[in-house]
């Protein structure tokens, strides 16, 4: 009985490992995260970049708690971040609420 449990557990761990390793390929084949094959722009080295994100969970008026969901996909942040970083640019990521600028 103990050997059977160990074999099933080992098979489960191997199956999970294979799935995790093949997940990027599965996502690309499904079209969920296609690779960019277009022209890569040349970015100026020594320049600064500001990437603005949101710190709000929903898009709403002041003092309201409901509204349309907001946010960014991680690739919307990481793609420009690493492109700017590879170009030698200084990067600032900011998500301050509007009130902090007043």
Long-range contacts (C-beta under 8 A, 24 or more apart in sequence): 33-75, 36-79, 40-83, 42-87, 43-83, 43-84, 43-87, 43-89, 44-87, 44-89, 45-87, 45-88, 45-89, 46-88, 46-89, 47-89, 47-90, 48-89, 48-90, 48-91, 48-92, 49-80, 49-84, 49-89, 49-90, 49-91, 49-92, 50-91, 50-92, 50-94, 51-77, 51-80, 51-81, 51-84, 51-91, 51-92, 51-93, 51-94, 52-94, 52-95, 53-77, 53-93, 53-94, 53-95, 54-95, 55-95, 55-96, 55-97, 56-97
